[in-house]
Amino acid sequence: VQLQASGGGLVQTGDSLRLSCTASERTFSSYAMGWFRQSPGKEREFVAAIRWTASNTFYADSVKGRFTISRDNAKNTVYLQMNSLKPEDTAIYYCAGARTVILSMIRVPRAYDYWGQGTQVTVSS
């Protein structure tokens, strides 16, 4: 499975962006999908995840209430709507897919089997 992330860019504090991640195969619809981010000198950190049913979503505390993850299985695409962006949200954002993942691991990068190439988000103050 190949994942293609897009939608990053340079925005100002308080602006919004929507990231998209499209999978190359229909089996995507059965995967849990996650968004992670990494900034220079820091480890990759969990941002949000959604199970295949889309009924369960998970967020990092730092983005809860500002970011929304969703998926359209008919389009093999997962989205990350990011509102009220802050400079500390600046990072490369990666989407990831997991064939199977237990809930206790859904925030852990090594639980994911497939990774997109990343898209840069820069928030200026």
C-alpha positions in Angstrom: 0.0 0.0 0.0 1.3 3.4 -0.9 0.2 6.5 0.9 0.3 10.0 -0.7 0.0 12.9 1.7 -0.7 16.5 0.5 -2.2 19.8 1.7 0.7 21.3 3.7 1.8 24.8 3.3 2.8 28.1 4.9 0.1 29.8 6.9 -0.2 32.3 9.7 -1.2 31.8 13.3 -4.9 31.1 13.6 -5.3 29.9 10.0 -6.6 26.5 8.9 -5.3 23.8 6.6 -6.6 20.4 5.5 -4.2 17.6 4.9 -5.2 14.6 2.8 -3.7 11.2 2.5 -4.8 8.9 -0.3 -4.0 5.2 -0.3 -3.3 3.2 -3.4 -5.4 0.2 -2.6 -9.0 -0.5 -1.6 -7.8 -2.5 1.4 -7.2 0.9 3.0 -10.8 0.9 4.1 -10.1 -1.8 6.7 -7.0 -0.1 8.1 -6.6 2.2 11.1 -5.1 5.5 9.9 -3.0 7.9 11.8 -1.3 11.3 11.5 2.0 11.9 13.1 4.3 14.9 12.9 8.0 15.5 13.4 9.9 18.8 13.8 13.7 19.2 13.7 15.4 17.6 16.6 12.3 16.0 18.0 10.9 12.5 17.8 7.9 11.7 15.7 4.8 12.4 17.7 1.2 11.2 17.5 -1.4 13.7 16.3 -4.6 11.8 15.5 -5.9 8.4 14.5 -9.1 6.9 13.3 -10.2 3.3 13.2 -11.6 1.8 10.0 -15.2 2.2 11.1 -14.6 6.0 11.5 -16.6 5.8 14.8 -13.5 5.9 16.9 -11.1 8.9 16.8 -8.1 9.7 18.9 -6.2 12.9 19.4 -3.1 14.2 21.1 -4.0 16.6 23.9 -2.1 19.4 22.1 -4.5 19.3 19.1 -7.7 18.2 20.7 -10.5 20.7 19.9 -8.5 22.2 17.0 -7.8 19.2 14.7 -10.3 16.8 13.3 -9.5 13.5 11.6 -11.9 11.9 9.2 -12.0 9.4 6.4 -13.8 8.7 3.2 -13.3 5.0 2.4 -15.0 5.4 -1.0 -12.1 7.7 -1.9 -9.4 5.8 0.0 -8.6 9.0 1.7 -8.1 10.2 5.3 -8.2 13.9 6.2 -6.8 16.1 8.9 -8.6 19.3 9.3 -6.4 21.7 11.3 -7.9 24.9 12.7 -6.5 27.6 14.9 -3.0 26.7 13.9 -0.1 27.7 16.2 3.6 28.1 15.5 4.2 25.0 17.6 2.2 23.0 15.0 5.0 23.5 12.5 6.4 20.2 11.5 6.4 17.6 8.7 3.1 15.7 8.9 3.0 12.0 8.0 0.1 9.8 7.5 0.3 6.1 8.4 -1.8 3.0 8.0 -2.1 0.0 10.2 -3.6 -3.3 9.1 -4.4 -4.2 12.7 -3.7 -2.2 15.8 -4.9 -2.5 19.4 -6.2 0.6 21.0 -3.3 0.8 23.5 -0.9 1.1 20.6 -2.8 3.4 18.3 -0.6 6.4 19.3 2.6 4.5 18.8 4.5 5.0 15.4 5.8 1.4 15.4 2.3 0.0 15.4 1.8 1.3 11.8 2.8 -0.7 8.7 2.7 1.9 6.0 3.8 5.6 5.9 3.4 8.4 3.5 6.2 10.7 2.4 5.2 13.6 4.6 4.0 17.1 4.0 5.4 20.3 5.5 3.2 22.5 7.6 4.7 25.9 8.6 2.8 28.3 10.9 4.3 31.7 11.1 3.7 33.9 14.2 
